[in-house]
Amino acid sequence: MRRLLDLVWMFDADVENGTWEQHALKTLMDQSEVIRRQVTLEPDQRRFNSFPIERRRFYRTGEASLWHPGDVICHFSGIRSPDLETLIETYATQIAPLRYYEPTA
């Protein structure tokens, strides 16, 4: 994974574009069978990346990509202050904390 991220980072096409890293990954996958075999594309975006319903005030956001309780990530892409902070606070209260690490006493 680290090697792939290094390749994406070194890719210098269209770096002024806000989604340059997505373009870089797609191009690398198109050009390399080795890379393509190492990347899994998840067809159901909501499995790991859903959006708050409030995002519809700013961007077209389809029903299938809206966050529901239990989704792993609520992605606030494109939402800026002061709306961003308010939405993060609102959604944080609805998401149960995941326990990946519990320090020992």
N, CA, C and O atoms as a GROMACS GRO file, in nm:
protein
  420
    1MET      N    1   0.082  -0.119   0.000
    1MET     CA    2   0.000   0.000   0.000
    1MET      C    3   0.086   0.126   0.000
    1MET      O    4   0.058   0.224  -0.068
    2ARG      N    5   0.192   0.119   0.079
    2ARG     CA    6   0.280   0.236   0.086
    2ARG      C    7   0.344   0.267  -0.050
    2ARG      O    8   0.355   0.383  -0.090
    3ARG      N    9   0.385   0.162  -0.121
    3ARG     CA   10   0.444   0.182  -0.254
    3ARG      C   11   0.343   0.245  -0.348
    3ARG      O   12   0.376   0.334  -0.426
    4LEU      N   13   0.219   0.199  -0.341
    4LEU     CA   14   0.114   0.256  -0.426
    4LEU      C   15   0.090   0.402  -0.392
    4LEU      O   16   0.079   0.486  -0.483
    5LEU      N   17   0.083   0.435  -0.265
    5LEU     CA   18   0.065   0.575  -0.226
    5LEU      C   19   0.183   0.662  -0.269
    5LEU      O   20   0.165   0.777  -0.308
    6ASP      N   21   0.304   0.606  -0.263
    6ASP     CA   22   0.422   0.679  -0.313
    6ASP      C   23   0.408   0.708  -0.462
    6ASP      O   24   0.438   0.819  -0.506
    7LEU      N   25   0.363   0.609  -0.540
    7LEU     CA   26   0.344   0.629  -0.684
    7LEU      C   27   0.238   0.736  -0.711
    7LEU      O   28   0.256   0.821  -0.798
    8VAL      N   29   0.129   0.731  -0.637
    8VAL     CA   30   0.024   0.832  -0.653
    8VAL      C   31   0.080   0.970  -0.620
    8VAL      O   32   0.056   1.066  -0.693
    9TRP      N   33   0.155   0.980  -0.512
    9TRP     CA   34   0.210   1.108  -0.469
    9TRP      C   35   0.308   1.164  -0.572
    9TRP      O   36   0.315   1.286  -0.591
   10MET      N   37   0.383   1.078  -0.638
   10MET     CA   38   0.481   1.123  -0.737
   10MET      C   39   0.417   1.156  -0.871
   10MET      O   40   0.480   1.221  -0.955
   11PHE      N   41   0.296   1.115  -0.893
   11PHE     CA   42   0.226   1.139  -1.019
   11PHE      C   43   0.199   1.289  -1.030
   11PHE      O   44   0.139   1.348  -0.941
   12ASP      N   45   0.242   1.350  -1.140
   12ASP     CA   46   0.235   1.496  -1.147
   12ASP      C   47   0.136   1.550  -1.250
   12ASP      O   48   0.141   1.669  -1.284
   13ALA      N   49   0.048   1.467  -1.301
   13ALA     CA   50  -0.051   1.515  -1.399
   13ALA      C   51  -0.171   1.577  -1.328
   13ALA      O   52  -0.226   1.517  -1.236
   14ASP      N   53  -0.210   1.695  -1.369
   14ASP     CA   54  -0.333   1.760  -1.322
   14ASP      C   55  -0.333   1.786  -1.172
   14ASP      O   56  -0.436   1.770  -1.107
   15VAL      N   57  -0.219   1.826  -1.115
   15VAL     CA   58  -0.210   1.847  -0.971
   15VAL      C   59  -0.289   1.968  -0.922
   15VAL      O   60  -0.310   1.983  -0.802
   16GLU      N   61  -0.332   2.054  -1.011
   16GLU     CA   62  -0.413   2.169  -0.972
   16GLU      C   63  -0.559   2.128  -0.950
   16GLU      O   64  -0.636   2.202  -0.890
   17ASN      N   65  -0.595   2.011  -0.998
   17ASN     CA   66  -0.730   1.961  -0.982
   17ASN      C   67  -0.750   1.914  -0.839
   17ASN      O   68  -0.661   1.852  -0.782
   18GLY      N   69  -0.866   1.942  -0.780
   18GLY     CA   70  -0.893   1.904  -0.642
   18GLY      C   71  -0.900   1.755  -0.619
   18GLY      O   72  -0.892   1.710  -0.504
   19THR      N   73  -0.914   1.677  -0.725
   19THR     CA   74  -0.919   1.531  -0.710
   19THR      C   75  -0.802   1.466  -0.786
   19THR      O   76  -0.816   1.358  -0.842
   20TRP      N   77  -0.688   1.534  -0.786
   20TRP     CA   78  -0.572   1.486  -0.862
   20TRP      C   79  -0.531   1.345  -0.820
   20TRP      O   80  -0.489   1.265  -0.904
   21GLU      N   81  -0.542   1.314  -0.691
   21GLU     CA   82  -0.496   1.183  -0.645
   21GLU      C   83  -0.587   1.072  -0.699
   21GLU      O   84  -0.540   0.961  -0.723
   22GLN      N   85  -0.715   1.100  -0.716
   22GLN     CA   86  -0.804   1.001  -0.774
   22GLN      C   87  -0.770   0.978  -0.921
   22GLN      O   88  -0.770   0.865  -0.970
   23HIS      N   89  -0.742   1.088  -0.991
   23HIS     CA   90  -0.700   1.079  -1.131
   23HIS      C   91  -0.569   1.000  -1.142
   23HIS      O   92  -0.554   0.917  -1.231
   24ALA      N   93  -0.476   1.028  -1.052
   24ALA     CA   94  -0.347   0.958  -1.054
   24ALA      C   95  -0.367   0.808  -1.033
   24ALA      O   96  -0.309   0.728  -1.107
   25LEU      N   97  -0.447   0.770  -0.934
   25LEU     CA   98  -0.469   0.628  -0.909
   25LEU      C   99  -0.536   0.560  -1.027
   25LEU      O  100  -0.497   0.450  -1.066
   26LYS      N  101  -0.636   0.624  -1.084
   26LYS     CA  102  -0.706   0.566  -1.199
   26LYS      C  103  -0.609   0.547  -1.316
   26LYS      O  104  -0.610   0.443  -1.381
   27THR      N  105  -0.527   0.647  -1.344
   27THR     CA  106  -0.431   0.638  -1.453
   27THR      C  107  -0.330   0.527  -1.428
   27THR      O  108  -0.298   0.450  -1.519
   28LEU      N  109  -0.278   0.520  -1.305
   28LEU     CA  110  -0.183   0.414  -1.272
   28LEU      C  111  -0.246   0.276  -1.289
   28LEU      O  112  -0.181   0.183  -1.338
   29MET      N  113  -0.370   0.263  -1.249
   29MET     CA  114  -0.439   0.134  -1.265
   29MET      C  115  -0.462   0.102  -1.412
   29MET      O  116  -0.450  -0.013  -1.453
   30ASP      N  117  -0.495   0.204  -1.491
   30ASP     CA  118  -0.516   0.183  -1.635
   30ASP      C  119  -0.386   0.141  -1.704
   30ASP      O  120  -0.389   0.065  -1.802
   31GLN      N  121  -0.274   0.190  -1.655
   31GLN     CA  122  -0.146   0.166  -1.721
   31GLN      C  123  -0.070   0.043  -1.669
   31GLN      O  124   0.026  -0.001  -1.732
   32SER      N  125  -0.112  -0.011  -1.555
   32SER     CA  126  -0.034  -0.120  -1.497
   32SER      C  127  -0.123  -0.234  -1.448
   32SER      O  128  -0.205  -0.216  -1.358
   33GLU      N  129  -0.104  -0.349  -1.509
   33GLU     CA  130  -0.176  -0.469  -1.467
   33GLU      C  131  -0.138  -0.507  -1.324
   33GLU      O  132  -0.223  -0.552  -1.247
   34VAL      N  133  -0.012  -0.488  -1.288
   34VAL     CA  134   0.036  -0.521  -1.154
   34VAL      C  135  -0.039  -0.438  -1.050
   34VAL      O  136  -0.084  -0.491  -0.948
   35ILE      N  137  -0.052  -0.310  -1.075
   35ILE     CA  138  -0.126  -0.223  -0.981
   35ILE      C  139  -0.273  -0.259  -0.982
   35ILE      O  140  -0.335  -0.270  -0.876
   36ARG      N  141  -0.329  -0.278  -1.097
   36ARG     CA  142  -0.472  -0.308  -1.109
   36ARG      C  143  -0.508  -0.433  -1.028
   36ARG      O  144  -0.614  -0.438  -0.966
   37ARG      N  145  -0.421  -0.535  -1.029
   37ARG     CA  146  -0.448  -0.658  -0.955
   37ARG      C  147  -0.441  -0.638  -0.804
   37ARG      O  148  -0.497  -0.718  -0.728
   38GLN      N  149  -0.374  -0.533  -0.759
   38GLN     CA  150  -0.356  -0.509  -0.616
   38GLN      C  151  -0.466  -0.421  -0.555
   38GLN      O  152  -0.473  -0.407  -0.433
   39VAL      N  153  -0.549  -0.364  -0.638
   39VAL     CA  154  -0.652  -0.270  -0.591
   39VAL      C  155  -0.789  -0.333  -0.606
   39VAL      O  156  -0.823  -0.387  -0.712
   40THR      N  157  -0.868  -0.326  -0.501
   40THR     CA  158  -1.005  -0.375  -0.505
   40THR      C  159  -1.098  -0.256  -0.513
   40THR      O  160  -1.090  -0.164  -0.432
   41LEU      N  161  -1.187  -0.258  -0.612
   41LEU     CA  162  -1.286  -0.152  -0.625
   41LEU      C  163  -1.416  -0.199  -0.560
   41LEU      O  164  -1.470  -0.304  -0.595
   42GLU      N  165  -1.464  -0.121  -0.466
   42GLU     CA  166  -1.588  -0.155  -0.396
   42GLU      C  167  -1.704  -0.088  -0.468
   42GLU      O  168  -1.711   0.034  -0.472
   43PRO      N  169  -1.794  -0.165  -0.525
   43PRO     CA  170  -1.904  -0.105  -0.600
   43PRO      C  171  -2.006  -0.031  -0.513
   43PRO      O  172  -2.073   0.061  -0.560
   44ASP      N  173  -2.018  -0.071  -0.386
   44ASP     CA  174  -2.113  -0.005  -0.296
   44ASP      C  175  -2.039   0.099  -0.213
   44ASP      O  176  -1.983   0.066  -0.108
   45GLN      N  177  -2.038   0.222  -0.259
   45GLN     CA  178  -1.966   0.330  -0.195
   45GLN      C  179  -2.001   0.347  -0.047
   45GLN      O  180  -1.914   0.379   0.034
   46ARG      N  181  -2.127   0.325  -0.012
   46ARG     CA  182  -2.170   0.345   0.126
   46ARG      C  183  -2.105   0.249   0.224
   46ARG      O  184  -2.106   0.276   0.344
   47ARG      N  185  -2.048   0.142   0.177
   47ARG     CA  186  -1.984   0.047   0.270
   47ARG      C  187  -1.872   0.113   0.347
   47ARG      O  188  -1.840   0.069   0.458
   48PHE      N  189  -1.811   0.215   0.292
   48PHE     CA  190  -1.699   0.279   0.361
   48PHE      C  191  -1.700   0.431   0.351
   48PHE      O  192  -1.612   0.496   0.408
   49ASN      N  193  -1.795   0.489   0.281
   49ASN     CA  194  -1.788   0.633   0.256
   49ASN      C  195  -1.927   0.686   0.220
   49ASN      O  196  -1.965   0.685   0.103
   50SER      N  197  -2.001   0.733   0.319
   50SER     CA  198  -2.133   0.787   0.291
   50SER      C  199  -2.136   0.936   0.328
   50SER      O  200  -2.047   0.985   0.398
   51PHE      N  201  -2.237   1.005   0.281
   51PHE     CA  202  -2.245   1.150   0.298
   51PHE      C  203  -2.365   1.189   0.384
   51PHE      O  204  -2.468   1.122   0.382
   52PRO      N  205  -2.352   1.299   0.461
   52PRO     CA  206  -2.466   1.347   0.537
   52PRO      C  207  -2.573   1.402   0.443
   52PRO      O  208  -2.541   1.455   0.337
   53ILE      N  209  -2.698   1.388   0.482
   53ILE     CA  210  -2.808   1.436   0.398
   53ILE      C  211  -2.796   1.587   0.374
   53ILE      O  212  -2.840   1.637   0.270
   54GLU      N  213  -2.738   1.659   0.468
   54GLU     CA  214  -2.723   1.804   0.454
   54GLU      C  215  -2.631   1.844   0.339
   54GLU      O  216  -2.632   1.959   0.295
   55ARG      N  217  -2.553   1.749   0.290
   55ARG     CA  218  -2.464   1.777   0.176
   55ARG      C  219  -2.545   1.819   0.053
   55ARG      O  220  -2.493   1.886  -0.036
   56ARG      N  221  -2.671   1.780   0.050
   56ARG     CA  222  -2.758   1.815  -0.064
   56ARG      C  223  -2.777   1.966  -0.078
   56ARG      O  224  -2.815   2.014  -0.185
   57ARG      N  225  -2.751   2.040   0.028
   57ARG     CA  226  -2.760   2.188   0.017
   57ARG      C  227  -2.650   2.243  -0.072
   57ARG      O  228  -2.663   2.352  -0.126
   58PHE      N  229  -2.542   2.167  -0.088
   58PHE     CA  230  -2.425   2.214  -0.162
   58PHE      C  231  -2.400   2.138  -0.291
   58PHE      O  232  -2.353   2.195  -0.389
   59TYR      N  233  -2.430   2.006  -0.291
   59TYR     CA  234  -2.397   1.919  -0.403
   59TYR      C  235  -2.509   1.820  -0.428
   59TYR      O  236  -2.583   1.784  -0.336
   60ARG      N  237  -2.521   1.776  -0.552
   60ARG     CA  238  -2.614   1.668  -0.581
   60ARG      C  239  -2.562   1.542  -0.512
   60ARG      O  240  -2.450   1.498  -0.537
   61THR      N  241  -2.645   1.486  -0.427
   61THR     CA  242  -2.605   1.369  -0.350
   61THR      C  243  -2.718   1.267  -0.358
   61THR      O  244  -2.827   1.291  -0.307
   62GLY      N  245  -2.690   1.155  -0.421
   62GLY     CA  246  -2.793   1.053  -0.441
   62GLY      C  247  -2.833   0.982  -0.314
   62GLY      O  248  -2.756   0.973  -0.219
   63GLU      N  249  -2.953   0.932  -0.315
   63GLU     CA  250  -3.010   0.861  -0.200
   63GLU      C  251  -2.921   0.744  -0.156
   63GLU      O  252  -2.904   0.720  -0.037
   64ALA      N  253  -2.866   0.672  -0.252
   64ALA     CA  254  -2.786   0.553  -0.222
   64ALA      C  255  -2.656   0.585  -0.150
   64ALA      O  256  -2.595   0.496  -0.091
   65SER      N  257  -2.611   0.710  -0.153
   65SER     CA  258  -2.484   0.744  -0.089
   65SER      C  259  -2.502   0.817   0.044
   65SER      O  260  -2.403   0.863   0.102
   66LEU      N  261  -2.624   0.829   0.094
   66LEU     CA  262  -2.649   0.900   0.219
   66LEU      C  263  -2.613   0.814   0.341
   66LEU      O  264  -2.635   0.693   0.342
   67TRP      N  265  -2.557   0.879   0.441
   67TRP     CA  266  -2.517   0.813   0.565
   67TRP      C  267  -2.638   0.764   0.642
   67TRP      O  268  -2.741   0.831   0.650
   68HIS      N  269  -2.624   0.644   0.700
   68HIS     CA  270  -2.724   0.586   0.790
   68HIS      C  271  -2.651   0.539   0.916
   68HIS      O  272  -2.534   0.501   0.908
   69PRO      N  273  -2.716   0.540   1.030
   69PRO     CA  274  -2.651   0.487   1.151
   69PRO      C  275  -2.597   0.347   1.124
   69PRO      O  276  -2.665   0.262   1.068
   70GLY      N  277  -2.473   0.326   1.165
   70GLY     CA  278  -2.407   0.198   1.140
   70GLY      C  279  -2.306   0.204   1.027
   70GLY      O  280  -2.220   0.117   1.017
   71ASP      N  281  -2.316   0.306   0.940
   71ASP     CA  282  -2.216   0.322   0.834
   71ASP      C  283  -2.081   0.355   0.897
   71ASP      O  284  -2.075   0.418   1.002
   72VAL      N  285  -1.974   0.312   0.832
   72VAL     CA  286  -1.840   0.329   0.888
   72VAL      C  287  -1.795   0.474   0.889
   72VAL      O  288  -1.743   0.522   0.990
   73ILE      N  289  -1.815   0.545   0.779
   73ILE     CA  290  -1.763   0.682   0.768
   73ILE      C  291  -1.872   0.775   0.716
   73ILE      O  292  -1.945   0.741   0.622
   74CYS      N  293  -1.881   0.892   0.777
   74CYS     CA  294  -1.966   0.998   0.725
   74CYS      C  295  -1.870   1.103   0.668
   74CYS      O  296  -1.796   1.168   0.742
   75HIS      N  297  -1.870   1.117   0.537
   75HIS     CA  298  -1.773   1.200   0.465
   75HIS      C  299  -1.832   1.338   0.435
   75HIS      O  300  -1.932   1.348   0.365
   76PHE      N  301  -1.771   1.441   0.489
   76PHE     CA  302  -1.822   1.577   0.475
   76PHE      C  303  -1.752   1.652   0.361
   76PHE      O  304  -1.730   1.772   0.370
   77SER      N  305  -1.718   1.581   0.254
   77SER     CA  306  -1.642   1.643   0.145
   77SER      C  307  -1.718   1.760   0.085
   77SER      O  308  -1.838   1.754   0.060
   78GLY      N  309  -1.643   1.866   0.062
   78GLY     CA  310  -1.698   1.985  -0.002
   78GLY      C  311  -1.774   2.078   0.089
   78GLY      O  312  -1.814   2.186   0.045
   79ILE      N  313  -1.796   2.040   0.213
   79ILE     CA  314  -1.869   2.126   0.307
   79ILE      C  315  -1.766   2.206   0.386
   79ILE      O  316  -1.671   2.150   0.439
   80ARG      N  317  -1.786   2.335   0.393
   80ARG     CA  318  -1.689   2.424   0.457
   80ARG      C  319  -1.749   2.488   0.582
   80ARG      O  320  -1.868   2.475   0.610
   81SER      N  321  -1.663   2.557   0.658
   81SER     CA  322  -1.706   2.630   0.778
   81SER      C  323  -1.810   2.733   0.742
   81SER      O  324  -1.808   2.784   0.630
   82PRO      N  325  -1.899   2.765   0.829
   82PRO     CA  326  -1.922   2.709   0.963
   82PRO      C  327  -2.007   2.583   0.961
   82PRO      O  328  -2.023   2.518   1.064
   83ASP      N  329  -2.063   2.547   0.845
   83ASP     CA  330  -2.148   2.428   0.837
   83ASP      C  331  -2.073   2.301   0.874
   83ASP      O  332  -2.130   2.211   0.936
   84LEU      N  333  -1.947   2.293   0.837
   84LEU     CA  334  -1.869   2.172   0.860
   84LEU      C  335  -1.862   2.138   1.009
   84LEU      O  336  -1.892   2.025   1.047
   85GLU      N  337  -1.824   2.232   1.091
   85GLU     CA  338  -1.809   2.206   1.233
   85GLU      C  339  -1.942   2.164   1.297
   85GLU      O  340  -1.946   2.073   1.380
   86THR      N  341  -2.048   2.232   1.258
   86THR     CA  342  -2.180   2.200   1.312
   86THR      C  343  -2.222   2.058   1.275
   86THR      O  344  -2.271   1.983   1.360
   87LEU      N  345  -2.201   2.021   1.149
   87LEU     CA  346  -2.239   1.887   1.106
   87LEU      C  347  -2.153   1.779   1.173
   87LEU      O  348  -2.205   1.674   1.210
   88ILE      N  349  -2.026   1.805   1.189
   88ILE     CA  350  -1.940   1.707   1.256
   88ILE      C  351  -1.988   1.684   1.399
   88ILE      O  352  -1.996   1.570   1.445
   89GLU      N  353  -2.019   1.792   1.468
   89GLU     CA  354  -2.070   1.777   1.606
   89GLU      C  355  -2.200   1.698   1.608
   89GLU      O  356  -2.218   1.610   1.693
   90THR      N  357  -2.290   1.728   1.517
   90THR     CA  358  -2.419   1.660   1.512
   90THR      C  359  -2.403   1.512   1.485
   90THR      O  360  -2.462   1.429   1.554
   91TYR      N  361  -2.324   1.479   1.386
   91TYR     CA  362  -2.308   1.338   1.350
   91TYR      C  363  -2.223   1.262   1.451
   91TYR      O  364  -2.244   1.142   1.470
   92ALA      N  365  -2.129   1.328   1.515
   92ALA     CA  366  -2.043   1.260   1.613
   92ALA      C  367  -2.125   1.204   1.728
   92ALA      O  368  -2.090   1.102   1.785
   93THR      N  369  -2.234   1.270   1.762
   93THR     CA  370  -2.318   1.220   1.871
   93THR      C  371  -2.398   1.097   1.829
   93THR      O  372  -2.449   1.024   1.914
   94GLN      N  373  -2.409   1.073   1.699
   94GLN     CA  374  -2.486   0.958   1.649
   94GLN      C  375  -2.400   0.836   1.619
   94GLN      O  376  -2.452   0.727   1.595
   95ILE      N  377  -2.270   0.855   1.620
   95ILE     CA  378  -2.178   0.747   1.584
   95ILE      C  379  -2.116   0.692   1.712
   95ILE      O  380  -2.050   0.764   1.786
   96ALA      N  381  -2.137   0.564   1.736
   96ALA     CA  382  -2.079   0.501   1.854
   96ALA      C  383  -1.928   0.491   1.836
   96ALA      O  384  -1.883   0.450   1.728
   97PRO      N  385  -1.851   0.525   1.937
   97PRO     CA  386  -1.705   0.515   1.923
   97PRO      C  387  -1.662   0.370   1.903
   97PRO      O  388  -1.711   0.279   1.969
   98LEU      N  389  -1.570   0.352   1.811
   98LEU     CA  390  -1.515   0.219   1.787
   98LEU      C  391  -1.394   0.200   1.878
   98LEU      O  392  -1.314   0.292   1.894
   99ARG      N  393  -1.381   0.084   1.936
   99ARG     CA  394  -1.270   0.060   2.028
   99ARG      C  395  -1.162  -0.021   1.959
   99ARG      O  396  -1.165  -0.144   1.958
  100TYR      N  397  -1.068   0.049   1.902
  100TYR     CA  398  -0.955  -0.018   1.837
  100TYR      C  399  -0.842  -0.039   1.936
  100TYR      O  400  -0.764  -0.134   1.924
  101TYR      N  401  -0.834   0.050   2.033
  101TYR     CA  402  -0.722   0.046   2.125
  101TYR      C  403  -0.768   0.091   2.262
  101TYR      O  404  -0.830   0.197   2.277
  102GLU      N  405  -0.740   0.012   2.360
  102GLU     CA  406  -0.769   0.050   2.498
  102GLU      C  407  -0.639   0.039   2.575
  102GLU      O  408  -0.584  -0.070   2.591
  103PRO      N  409  -0.590   0.153   2.624
  103PRO     CA  410  -0.464   0.148   2.699
  103PRO      C  411  -0.479   0.066   2.826
  103PRO      O  412  -0.585   0.066   2.889
  104THR      N  413  -0.374  -0.003   2.861
  104THR     CA  414  -0.375  -0.081   2.986
  104THR      C  415  -0.334   0.008   3.100
  104THR      O  416  -0.252   0.099   3.084
  105ALA      N  417  -0.390  -0.019   3.216
  105ALA     CA  418  -0.359   0.063   3.334
  105ALA      C  419  -0.231   0.020   3.398
  105ALA      O  420  -0.190   0.078   3.499
   0.00000   0.00000   0.00000
